[in-house]
Structures are given as C-alpha cells and as structure tokens.
C-alpha cells in the first residue's frame, strides 16, 4: 500500500469529519482472525481463544471503507496485547514515523491543539494517537455521548472487514494452503479491495453484512497518559457543546 504522507492523513481526516462527524480522526483500527487450516509443524501457535486456527489481520481504514494500513500474519495464539504492540504499525507510531499531522484545535472556542487519533474499541489502550471509549457502566451524559460518537467512527472498520469478506469469499471458509501463501492471499485481497472500492465507489448495501471474520480480543495494552485522558475529555466536551449533533441524545 502507498506510504501515508501528512497530506494523505489530512485527506482521511476530512473524510471522517464529513461522514462520521469526528474531527482529527485519521482512521479506525481493529483486528480480525482469518481462519486457516492448521499449518504443518506449528503446534498450537495459530490456535486462538475461539478454538480454531487463525492468522490475524490488523488494519486501519478510512471513511471510504478503504484500507490505509494492514499488518498481516500474527499468530492466532499470540497474547492479545502482543498482536497490537508487536505490529509494525505500533512500532512506527511509537517512533513518530507515521507522518501524522501535528495537533490542531477542533473548536472555535477552545483553541487547545488536540492530537490526530485512530479510534478503536474498548480493549485498545488510550494513547496520544489512539482513542478508545470510556469504560464502565455508570457514565455521565458527556461520556455516553463521546462513546456514541466514537462508535460512529469506529464502525467504518467493521464495515470494511464485512465488505472484504463478502467480496472475496475465500474468507467464508478456512484457507487450506501453507501459511506463507495464506498471508499472500490476505495481502492481495486487501489491495484488490481498495482497487474495487475506488473503481466502483460506495454502495449502501456493501455495509449490510454478517462478517465471518472474528474479532480479536486485545488486553493489557499500555493505558492512558495524562495528556491522552485530557484530550479525550476535550473531545467529549466538544461533542456535547459546539460539535453537538441534533439526534445524538436519542442514541444513548
């Protein structure tokens, strides 16, 4: 896939701001288990917590349901946190080598620059450039609204996986080839997926799916720093004030 430049990240940001109403968002992140036949001489390395053999596809998408980054080939047995922490993407993010745009304000009232973020579900740790929902059940109205708004942006990666598996139906059954070939198939399908999305454009029915790809379960990822928590609070305050959507109170 093409190297993401600062300008390309800004284009992704515009898409999420327009379609998901989430400013400074530069991607939705999630991981999926791709079911495979047990590779020879690998023991239980690929045997996951769902009780089948798999290789993990960790991916980030834009608001047009295209992949902007994929990390393929983690063991299905890998500890949940290691799947993310050992990815090439994570290492580059920690080393500030992703060409992520500099922080900028999202509000005309509060001029505090906020980081550009990838949105993920609860199991992802909150970091400078990774935003996750608030945990717990006894949440304030503001936190509930934030979780709803983040969920609207995060669903793009779920839909992207669904479109991928419906288009390339090899993912509807265990892949019965050697592991290197299976990973090449995944790589090819993600690239072809992007090509078809650009060629054919968006269709609403693409997002109506029952995905056979199984979610990974990430745990024990480094939790939030103070500045990351502060940024999340400012996003939350923006969503209930200046950035409020007229229907959002009815969705929580």
N, C-alpha and C positions, 0 to 999 in steps of 0.2 A: 504494500500500500504506500501511496506517496507520503513523504515526510511532512508532518504537520508544521507549518510555519506560523508565526504570530498572526499573520493576516488570515490564514485559513481558520485558526481558532476563533478569530473575531467573526468570521462568517458563520461558524457553528453557533456562536453566542447569539447572533442576530436571529437565527432560526428558533432557538429555544425561547428567546424573548418574545418573538412574534407568535409562535404556535403554542407554547406552554406557559407563557406569562411568567417566566422565571429569568430575571436578569442575571448577567455574569455567569450563566451556566454554559459550560463548554463540552458537555457530554453526559450521557447516562451510562453507568457501569454495572455490569452483572456478570455472572459466570454460569455456564451450563455444562452438565455432564453429557458427553456424546457416548452412547452405548456402543461397545465393541465386543467382539469375541475375545476371550482371554488369549493374549499373546503368549507364544511359547517361551518357556524358561524365564518367566517373570514372576512366578509365585503369586502372591496376593497384592503386588504393587498397584494394580489397576482396579482392585476390588473396593468399591466405595461403600459408604454408610447406607446406601439404598439397596445393598445386596446384589449388585451386578457390576460387571467390569466396564470401566469408562475411562475416557481421556477428557480433560477439561478444556473448554473454550472460554477464556476470559476475554470480554470485549467491551468496547465503548462505541456508542453510536451518536449520530447527530439527529436533528429534528426531522430529517427526511428519511429516517429509517435506514441510513447507510452506516456501515462500519467505518470508523475513523482509526481504530486500533484494535488488533487482536493479539492475544498471547495463547498459543496452542501447544498442548502436549503435556500438561501437568498430570501426574499420576492421580487416578481416581481415589487412591488411598491416602493421598497427601493430607496432612493436617489442614484444617480449614483455613487457618491464618496463613499457612505457608503458600497456599495457592495464589494469594494476592501478594504477600510480601516477597516471594521469590520470583515474581513475574518481572520481565524486562521493563515493562511499563512502570512498575513501582520503583525500581531502582533508578530509572531515568527521572522520575518525578522527584525523588529524594535528592538527586544530584542537580536539580534545576536545569535539566537538559531537554525539556519538552517544548521549549519556545512559548510557554504560556504567557499571555499578555499581562502587563503589570496591573495591580489592583486599581480599581476606579470606583467612584461613588455610583450608587444606584438610585439615590434620592436627590431631589432638588432642595430638600430641607436639611438633611443630614449629609454633609459633604465628606464624611469619613470614607476613604478608599476601602473597598471590600475586594477580597481575592476572587479570581475566576475559579469556579468549582466544578467538579464532577459530582453528580448526585447518585447515591446508592441506597440500598435498603438498610434495615436496622443493624445488620451484622457488620457493616463496614465501619471502621473507626473514623471519627471525625478528625480531620487534619486540615492543614492550611488550604489545600486544594481539593479536599474530599468532604462533601456534606452529606450527613445522614439524618434521619428523623429523630425527634425526641423520643426517648424510651419511657416506658411506664404507662399506667392506665389513668392515674389521677393527674391529667394535664390541664393546664389553663387554656382558655379560649385561644389565646395567641399561639400557644404551642400546637394546638389542634389544627389551626389554620395553616401554620407552617408545614406540618406533616402532610396536610392535604395538597398544598401547593407543590411540595417536593415530590409527592407521589405522582402528580400530573406530569412532571418532567421525567420521572424515573420510568414510567410505563413505556416510554419510547424504546427502551432496550428490550423489554419483554415482547413488545410487538415486533421488533426487528428479528428476534430469535424465532418468533412464530412464523413470520413471513419466510425466513430462511428455510425452516423445516418443511413448510408447505410447498415451497417451490422446488427444493431439492429433496425428494422423498427418500433418498438413501438414509436420511436421519430418522425415518419412521421404523427402522429395524436395526438390529446390531450389525455393525460393519465387520464383515468376515474377511479381513485382509491383514497383512502384517502391520505392525504399529506405525512404521515409517510411512507406509502407503496411506494408512488411515489419516495420519496427520496431514499428508499432502492433499487428500480429498477435502479435509476441512479448510485448508488454506485456499484451495481452488474455489470451493463453494462460496466462501466469504467474498472473494474478489469478483466472482461471477454475479453474486447477489448485488454488489454495488453497481456493476455494469448494467444489470437488468433494471435496477431502480432508476438509474439515470436515463436509460433508454425509454422505459415505459412510463415513468412518473408514478405518482402516488394514486392508489385506489383504496377507498374506504374498506372494501371487503378484504383487503390484504391483512387488516388488523384483527379480523374476526377469526380466531383460531383456538384450537386446543393443542398446545405445544407438547410434543412427546419428549422434548429436551428437559431434563430435570435440573432444578435449581441447586446450586451448591450451598453449603451452609458454612459461612465464614464466622469464625470466633477468634477471640484472643488477639485481635489486631490492636496495635497501639492506640490508646484512646486520646481524647482531645487535649490539645494545649489550651491555655487560657485565651490566646488570641483567636483560636478557631471557635471556641464557645462564644466569644464576644461577637464574632462575625455572624454566627448563626442567630444570635439574639437580634442583631440589626436587620438581618433578612426577615426575621419573624415580625418585627415591628413595622417594617416596610409593607409587608403583606396585609396587615390589618389597618393600615393608615393610607399612605399615599398610593400604594400599589394594590389596594383592595379591589377584588372582583365582585360584582354585584350579586353573584349567585353563591359565593363561597360559603356563606354562613349556613346555607341549606344542605351542604355536603358533609357536615361533620356531626 
